[in-house]
Structure formats: structure tokens, C-alpha cells
Amino acid sequence: MKTQGYKIFFLIAFLTYMMGYSQIKISGKVTFKNKGISEVNVTLKNTYDGATTDAQGNFTFETSEKGSHVITFTHPKYEEIEKAVNIENQEITLNTDLKEQISEIDAVVVSAGSIEASDRKRATALLTPLDIYTTAGADGQISSALNYLPGVQKVGESEGLFIRGGTASESKIFMDGSLINNYFSNSVPGIAGRDQFNTSLFKGNIFSSGGYSALYGQALSGALMLESVDLPDQSSYNFGVSPIFLSGGFQKLGKQKNYSYGASAGYSLLSLMQKVFNFNTDFTDAPQGLNGDLNFRFKTKSGGFFKYYGMYNTNKMGVRTESLEPEYDFALVKLKGKSTYHNLSYRQKFGKYLLNVGGSYSYNRSDLKFSTESQEVESNRSRLLTDGNYINFKAVLERKINRISAVRGGFELNNTDENLDFGEVQKNYKDLISSAFVETDLGFSNALSAKVGIRAENSSYLGKSNIAPRLALAYRLADRWTANIAYGLFYQNPESKYINGPANLDFQKSQHYILQIMRSSEGRSLRFEAFYKKYDQLVKTYNIFPGKQQSQQVQSAFNNEGYGYAKGLEVFWRDNKKTFKNIDYWLTYSFLDSKRDFLNYPVSLKPGFAAEHTLSAVVKRFIPEWKLGVNLSYTYAKGRPYYDIASEFKDGKAINYTRNEGRLKDYNALNLSFNYVPSVGKKDAKAFTVFVLSISNVFGSKNIYGYNFSVDGSRSSAVVPPVNTFVFIGAFFSFGVDKTEDAINNNL
């Protein structure tokens, strides 16, 4: 009996002991906005007990712990949550709703109207500097490469970016935040000037075809923001040689890698190529140019960074064309141009604040001399001399609010001093545009963000001010799919070249409405963008010298009663080696419907610089075993309209009327380039060499850019490219930097 009592006692004691260590079930569901979240780690803190949620967000686990404890819920995309529990002998049900963790990497970025390419982490690189160099037909020029992006019109007879039905003057180019007033070289009527800035100077760019940031202004259509390189990786030397130019330069990096300096120079002359190719243009003086630049960059001990860049360029040319006037044999024009640009910028962090200060100075001089020739005797020359001094200063202070939210504000000063001398027309134009702006990036969640800004400007010449609000929203529709909308009001002074007499003028104005749908994945990008632009207060002009040749006529503004619109749809697709091995390609299509009543247009017309349909394709392939890069590009554009508009005076009032009009033939051009890189595959290569062969307009399509008309409008001649097909051969050498891996990885 005693033995039986001991057994019962030990059994009760054992059951009591086991009950103290019995397993308690803990279960529940983890959600975000009422939807279950998978792969959330649910852990009883300071123990090994826990579980991971399933596809519906459910979890369950058992524990033998007792008393007060904490359960944690963790997931990379959501904020960590801790919940206190008291574990006794009953099952526990614990449902939890998580909050999204805002991340700079995961957050959707506002991108309506813009394409960004830079080394910043948040950028989606769509057009890098190397892309520009390896785009056939771009000739290494940033502005030419942008012609293969949606929204940019192919206008061969004039330099500049013609964006979504806007003129070239309605787009502006900036370097490190400061305005570049002379980005393109001087030229003669009918021949486009070239980029004066070396593409390798810039590490990235943001091209906005509408709805751009409030930090920038004075552009009715779009803006190109260029970001110059910082310190180089190491010292290097380079030079290039071809039948049309010689160039060389160096970059020296300090031993402590806290400063660098460099310089380059180049000379170009087209006379040799005139003997090889059948040029359409009769150059009496072959185009030639001399350029040089220098730079320094310096990092301070406190983390500040100074950058300076300076450029000087001279060029000249002479052109002879058959005269449209019966009393002359030829019309002649000669050009002497020179320009300089200097840019100094400084950035510094102060805790949560970032200060960017920059300034630039530009000087540009164009000296054109017009004359005629009859029986090999040249007439007296009439001179059109223009020169301008431009000073720009901008300061921006930015404060981070959290990882993806920030507020920034600042001011900008843009001073212009221009002189014109053209016989009876002489003027001195001065204007100081003072601007203030504020803008904020608002990250509401990883799926929703906004950019809200406002800009105010005052023009001393106009004696008027404006206020321009800007707004953009981005929302993630689904994985890899985002939607963007943007609205903005944009103002711009009338072009000074049209201010040649007394007139009561105001700011020109445009409103942008943009809708964008974009899908992005590794190696692939797809963009659909629809836009509508409304123009108001555009400048109206008349011809001052209706009796002179077309190239010598001067237009003068008399009011701001012009108006117009532009609307369209654009598609961009890029596939970087995903579908086809080692092949990078992109396709663009733009539809544009635009009309304007501005300048000397007698009524609302389709602009002569706007094509309704534009299609382009770029294909690149690098073949490592051949050490060869092959690049193709093709552009098609529906024929643009052309007009012969004249002015006559009745009762002291200028009346414009159309004498001739029509439509150009469709534009077609296929371009091809080859890049041979002999250093590919060589170990420890200290020199990087590239041999280039480029053929523009391979099939020699006889494209026409427009027509010139005689004074009475009875005769005309086509405006055509200087040459239909052009072949470029060159060699480029770099010492100190081995770029062979870049050549392979980026399809050089």
C-alpha cells in the first residue's frame, strides 16, 4: 500500500512537471492593407521559437516558454513590429498589420516627361555617355544622340533640340545646374552648328521633354541637365587623329586623390574631305575650328567639392550658292565665330543640409558677311555682327526629410547683354531675370510619391513677373509597372533676336499635361507617354527688310498675340542583351499633332519644324572574338510642311501672307559604324585604342530640309545636307586607363 502511494505521488509530480513544460500554440495572420504577407519572420524574442508566414500571411508555432514575452515581426520591405504577449496555458491568436518600410531603392520615382542617365543609384540608365559615342549617326554629340529618343524632332538645317512641337530656342541646356547660353557652335543659315562640349566631360544627363523641375526655367518645351564628372579614377592621356581633326588631352590626379586638373585641345578642317566626297554645299572657305578647354576639381577636408570648367572655341567657313535673283550669279556668306564658357560650382553637406552653388559666364560672337557675285565680281558686303555676354548664378539648399523625401529651395540670376549691328538695325539688349523657387519630393510610400514645386521670375527688360507651379505624381500599379502624371506652367522671354523695334511684350507661356505608363525590369524598359501642350502669348513678328534676300531678312516682334498647341503619343522600348545575346537595341515612335500662330505666320499652321510621325531604331552588337563593335541606327520622319511667308505694309500696318507652301518628302537615313578595339583580351593592357569607321546615310537618301525662295517668291531652291553620305575614319588612343572591359560590357 505504501509502495502504491509512492507511485501515485511520483505520477502526480511528473505530470505537474510536464505541465510546466507543455507546448502552447501561438498563431495568427500578418497583413498589409488587408492583404496577407508571405515570408514574414515571426519570432519569440530571445528564443529559438518562431515561424515564417505562408502565401496568405498565416503563421503558427509552439513554445514551452511561460510568462511575459515579446514577439517580433520582420520583413525587408516592412517596418519591424514588436508585440508583448503573456503566455499561460491557453492558445494565443495574434493578428498583426504591418507598415511599409520606405526605401530609396524600392520607392517609385517621379519620371513623367524625363529620361535620366547618370551614376546615381536611383537613376534608370537609358542613355549613358558611352551610349552616345556608340550610336551610329550621332557623331559623338549629345544633342544628335537625343534625336533617337521619343519627343525630339529631326531638324537637320538648324542646331538645337526641337521638342514636341517646340522651337530650338524653347529648350535649354544646363551644366551642373548653370545655364549654357552657347552650347552650339556658330554657323551660317541652313547648316546646323555642332556641340561645343565634349561628351566625355559628363557622367550623366537628365533629358526632360516636358514637365521639368521648378529648379529650371525659361524654356517653354524642355530641358537637358548635364552633370559633369568628379575626380577621375587615375591620371590619363589621350589623343585622336582623323582626316578632319586632331585632338589631345590629359587628366592628372593628385597623389592623395583629393584633386585633379586637366586640359585638351583640338583642330578641325574639312578641306581634305571636300576632295574625296561630292558635297552639296560649295564651301569657298572649308569649315575649320580651333578649340581648347581646361578643368580642375578639388575636394576640401570638410567634404566640400569644387569643380571648374573653361572652354574657348573659334570657327569659320564660307558658302556660295546659286542666286535666286536673276541679276546675280551667286549669293555668298562668310562666317567668323568665337565663343567661351566658364563654369564654377561648389557643393557641401552640412548635417542634413546640402548646399549647391554655381555660376557660369558665356561669351559668343558671330560675324556674318553677305554679298553677291556676278561675272566673278563680288559686290560690297553687308555685315551682321552679334555678340553677347551672359552671366548665370544659382544657389540651391536642400534638406532631407527621410530616405525619399526632401525639400529644396533657392534663387537664380541670369543676366544678358547683347549687341547687334546690321546696317539700319542696331541695338543693345539688356535683361536681368531674377528667379526664386521651392520644390519638395514627397514619398508617401514605396508605391506613391510626388514632386511639387513653384517658380517665380522677374524680367527687368519686360518689367513683369510670373509665377509657375509644377506638380508630378508617380504610382506603382503593379510589380515593375508605374504610372506618372505631370502638370506644369512654363514661361520664357521673347527671343532677343526678334526685339528690333518698340513693342509692348510679355512672357511667352506654355502649359504641359503628361501621362506616362512605364515598365522597368533588368535590361528592359518600356514607356508609353501621352502629352498635351497649350501655348499662349507667343511672339508675332513681321519682316523688316522684305526686299532683301531671304537669308538677310530680319524679323521684328510687335505683340504677344500668338498661340498654339501640341499633342501626341510616344513609345520607347529598350532591350539590353536580354532577348538577343550580346545585342542592345532600342525603338522609338512619336506621333505629333501641332499647330501654331506665331512669328510671321499669317494664320494657325503646322510648324515647319514638326513631323507628324517619327520612327527610329538603334542596334548595337559587340563581337569579342573579332574585337569589333557593330552599330546601326535608322530614322524615318514624315515630310514636314514648308512655307514662303512675306510681309507687306498697308495703312502703316504689317500684313503677313503665304506665297508658297507644300510638304517635304519623307526623311530616311540609315547609319552604320564599326569600332575595332585591338586591346581586348590583352592582359595588363596599359593603352586603350579604338579605331572607328562611321558611315552616315549609307544609301545616300537625298533628304531635303526645306526651301529658300527669291524676293518675289517666283523661284526656289532646296535646303539640303552639306553631303548626302559621309564617311568618317579615326583612331583614338588613351594611356593610363584600361577601358577594355567597358568596351565589352557596354557594346562599344
Secondary structure, DSSP 4 states (H G I P E B T S, - for coil): -HHHHHHHHHHHHHHHHHHHT--EEEEEEEEETTEE-SS-EEEETTSS-EEE--TTSEEEEEE---EEEEEEEEETTEEEEEEEEEESSS-EE--EE--BPP-TTTS----TTEEEESSSTT---SS-HHHHHTSTTSTT-HHHHGGGSTTEE--TTS-S-EETT--GGGEEEEETTEE-S--B----TTSPPPB-S-GGGEEEEEEESSS--TT--S-SSEEEEEEE--S-SS-EEEEEE-SSEEEEEEEEE-TTSSEEEEEEEEEEE-HHHHHHS--SSEEEEEEEEEEEEEEEEEE-TTS-EEEEEEEEEEEEEEEEEE-SSTT-SEEEEEEEEEEEEEEEEEEEEETTEEEEEEEEEEEEEEEEEEEEEETTEE-PPEEEEEEEEEEEEEEEEEEESSSS-EEEEEEEEEEEEEEEEETTEEEEEEEEEEEEEEEEEEEEETTEEEEEEEEEEEETTTTEEEEEEEEEEEEEEETTEEEEEEEEEEEEPPPGGG--S------EEEEEEEEEEEEEETTEEEEEEEEEEEEEEEEEEEES-TTS-GGG--EEEEEEEEEEEEEEEEEEEEEESSSSTTEEEEEEEEEEEEEEE-BT-SS-B--TT--SEEEEEEEEEEEGGGTEEEEEEEEEEPPPEEEEEEEEEETTEEEEEEEEEEEPPPEEEEEEEEEE-TTTT-TT--EEEEEEEEEESTT------EEEE-TTSS-EEEE--S-SSEEEEEEEEEES---HHHHHHTT-
